[in-house]
Amino acid sequence: MTGYLRPATLADAVAAHAAHPDWMVLAGGTDLMVNANHRSAPPGIVDLCGCAELRGIVRDADTIRIAAGTTWLDIIGHEWVVAQVPILAAAAGEIGALQIQARGTIGGNIVTSSPVGDSLPVLLALDATLELASPRGRRDVPYRSFTTGYRTTVLAADELIAAITIPVPAAGTRLAWRKVGTRAAQSISKVMAAAAIHVEHGLISWARFGLGAVAERPIRAAAAEAAATGRPPDADTGRAVAVALADEIRPITDVRSAADYRLEVAQSLLMRFVINAGKLP
Ligand SMILES: Cc1cc2nc3c(=O)[nH]c(=O)nc-3n(C[C@H](O)[C@H](O)[C@H](O)COP(=O)(O)OP(=O)(O)OC[C@H]3O[C@@H](n4cnc5c(N)ncnc54)[C@H](O)[C@@H]3O)c2cc1C
C-alpha cells in the first residue's frame, strides 16, 4: 500500500474516493480488517475517521439523522435514539463487544450488507432512508431498495453513504427487536427480527417486519405485514402472520442453523411481536 488520505470534510472524502476508486474506503475497519491478511493490500486507503461531518446524530421534529460514521457506542447511549427508536439502540448493543462497538459504524454495517448485519432489519422496520454522496451530488435511497442480493447494493462505485435518516415513529407505533444466536452475547445471529406495528382503535393499521438471516439479504416480510393489517394485535393475528411468513421466506441451512429452525424462530418472533403490541398501552 502506498497511498493514504484522511479527508476532513465530506466533500474531500467524496473527491478522494472519486479520484482513487480502487482505494479502500475505511471507517471503523471491523469488517475490513478481518480478512486483511488473506487479501492483497489495496493500493491506498481513504480513511473516513477524520471526517467530523460523518459522525453525530441530529434531530428535527420528524426525523433523526445519523451520520454514517457514527459508532455503535455513540448510538447505544444516545438519548434521542433511546427515546424514539430504542430498537436501534438495542440492536447496536448486541453488535460484538465494547471494542467493536467503539470502532464499528452504522455505515460500515450497511455497506458490508451481510444477511446477518444486526442493524439492517431494524432499518427496514423503521423505514430508514440513506443519503448517498458522490461527485454527481446527493441522492436519497430508501433502505428497503438499497440491497439487491447477497452482499450487493445499489451503492455506485463513486458513492459514499453520508447519513441515515429515520422517521420518528408516529404515536401508536409499537417497536420490537430480537436477535437469536447461540448465546446471549457476542454471537452471530441465527435469526433477527424487528417490527414497527401501528395500532389504532384496537386494530393494526400497518406493520413493517424486517428480518435477517432468513434470506440472502435482509428482507421485509410483505405477506406477513399484509396478514397483520386491519386485524387486532392478538394471538389469532399472530398465527395468521406466521402462516403468511412460511409462504414467503425460504431460509437456508448453514453452519449456524437449520432452515426449519430459522423459519420456526422467525414465525415465533413475529407472533410474539404482534401479541405484545396488543398488550402495550
Ligand atoms: C469480533 C467482531 C464481532 C462482530 N460482531 C458483529 C455483530 O454482532 N453484528 C453485526 O452486525 N456485525 C458484527 N461485526 C461486523 C462489524 O463490526 C460491523 O458490520 C460494523 O458495523 C462495520 O463497521 P466498520 O465501520 O468497522 O466498517 P469497515 O470495516 O470500516 O467497512 C465495512 C465496509 O463498508 C464500507 N464503508 C464504510 N463506511 C462507508 C461509507 N460511509 N460510505 C461507503 N462505504 C463505507 C467499507 O469500504 C467496507 O466495504 C463484528 C465484527 C467483528 C470483527
The ligand as a Tripos MOL2 file, in Angstrom:
@<TRIPOS>MOLECULE
LIG
   53    58     1     0     0
SMALL
NO_CHARGES

@<TRIPOS>ATOM
      1 C1        -15.2900   -9.5920   16.5340 C.3       1 LIG1
      2 C2        -16.3610   -8.9920   15.6530 C.ar      1 LIG1
      3 C3        -17.6890   -9.0800   16.0680 C.ar      1 LIG1
      4 C4        -18.6950   -8.5550   15.2650 C.ar      1 LIG1
      5 N1        -19.9880   -8.6770   15.6850 N.ar      1 LIG1
      6 C5        -20.9760   -8.2110   14.9000 C.ar      1 LIG1
      7 C6        -22.3520   -8.3780   15.3100 C.ar      1 LIG1
      8 O1        -22.6470   -8.9300   16.3700 O.2       1 LIG1
      9 N2        -23.3070   -7.9020   14.4880 N.ar      1 LIG1
     10 C7        -23.0150   -7.2780   13.3010 C.ar      1 LIG1
     11 O2        -23.9340   -6.8560   12.5960 O.2       1 LIG1
     12 N3        -21.7310   -7.0930   12.9020 N.ar      1 LIG1
     13 C8        -20.7180   -7.5480   13.6620 C.ar      1 LIG1
     14 N4        -19.4110   -7.4000   13.2600 N.ar      1 LIG1
     15 C9        -19.1370   -6.7530   11.9730 C.3       1 LIG1
     16 C10       -18.7860   -5.2380   12.0450 C.3       1 LIG1
     17 O3        -18.3000   -4.8800   13.3140 O.3       1 LIG1
     18 C11       -19.9660   -4.3330   11.6890 C.3       1 LIG1
     19 O4        -20.5050   -4.6890   10.4220 O.3       1 LIG1
     20 C12       -19.5650   -2.8490   11.6970 C.3       1 LIG1
     21 O5        -20.7350   -2.0620   11.7620 O.3       1 LIG1
     22 C13       -18.7510   -2.4590   10.4620 C.3       1 LIG1
     23 O6        -18.4570   -1.0770   10.5480 O.3       1 LIG1
     24 P1        -16.9940   -0.5090   10.2760 P.3       1 LIG1
     25 O7        -17.0620    0.9650   10.4380 O.co2     1 LIG1
     26 O8        -15.9810   -1.2010   11.1130 O.co2     1 LIG1
     27 O9        -16.8050   -0.9010    8.7330 O.3       1 LIG1
     28 P2        -15.4640   -1.0630    7.8900 P.3       1 LIG1
     29 O10       -14.8380   -2.3810    8.1690 O.co2     1 LIG1
     30 O11       -14.5800    0.1360    8.0190 O.co2     1 LIG1
     31 O12       -16.0940   -1.0470    6.4270 O.3       1 LIG1
     32 C14       -17.0050   -2.0330    6.0070 C.3       1 LIG1
     33 C15       -17.4140   -1.7490    4.5460 C.3       1 LIG1
     34 O13       -18.1570   -0.5480    4.4800 O.3       1 LIG1
     35 C16       -17.5300    0.3930    3.5990 C.3       1 LIG1
     36 N5        -17.8370    1.7050    4.1770 N.ar      1 LIG1
     37 C17       -17.7320    2.0780    5.4800 C.ar      1 LIG1
     38 N6        -18.2490    3.3110    5.6530 N.ar      1 LIG1
     39 C18       -18.6810    3.7280    4.4390 C.ar      1 LIG1
     40 C19       -19.3400    4.9220    3.9680 C.ar      1 LIG1
     41 N7        -19.6760    5.9460    4.7940 N.pl3     1 LIG1
     42 N8        -19.6570    5.0070    2.6580 N.ar      1 LIG1
     43 C20       -19.3560    3.9870    1.8070 C.ar      1 LIG1
     44 N9        -18.7430    2.8430    2.1850 N.ar      1 LIG1
     45 C21       -18.4210    2.7190    3.5020 C.ar      1 LIG1
     46 C22       -16.0810   -0.0140    3.5560 C.3       1 LIG1
     47 O14       -15.4360    0.4040    2.3760 O.3       1 LIG1
     48 C23       -16.2150   -1.5320    3.6180 C.3       1 LIG1
     49 O15       -16.5590   -2.0360    2.3490 O.3       1 LIG1
     50 C24       -18.3690   -7.9150   14.0310 C.ar      1 LIG1
     51 C25       -17.0290   -7.7990   13.6370 C.ar      1 LIG1
     52 C26       -16.0300   -8.3430   14.4280 C.ar      1 LIG1
     53 C27       -14.6090   -8.2260   13.9750 C.3       1 LIG1
@<TRIPOS>BOND
     1     1     2 1
     2     2     3 ar
     3     2    52 ar
     4     3     4 ar
     5     4     5 ar
     6     4    50 ar
     7     5     6 ar
     8     6     7 ar
     9     6    13 1
    10     7     8 2
    11     7     9 ar
    12     9    10 ar
    13    10    11 2
    14    10    12 ar
    15    12    13 ar
    16    13    14 ar
    17    14    15 1
    18    14    50 ar
    19    15    16 1
    20    16    17 1
    21    16    18 1
    22    18    19 1
    23    18    20 1
    24    20    21 1
    25    20    22 1
    26    22    23 1
    27    23    24 1
    28    24    25 2
    29    24    26 1
    30    24    27 1
    31    27    28 1
    32    28    29 2
    33    28    30 1
    34    28    31 1
    35    31    32 1
    36    32    33 1
    37    33    34 1
    38    33    48 1
    39    34    35 1
    40    35    36 1
    41    35    46 1
    42    36    37 ar
    43    36    45 ar
    44    37    38 ar
    45    38    39 ar
    46    39    40 ar
    47    39    45 ar
    48    40    41 1
    49    40    42 ar
    50    42    43 ar
    51    43    44 ar
    52    44    45 ar
    53    46    47 1
    54    46    48 1
    55    48    49 1
    56    50    51 ar
    57    51    52 ar
    58    52    53 1
@<TRIPOS>SUBSTRUCTURE
     1 LIG1         1 GROUP 0 **** ****
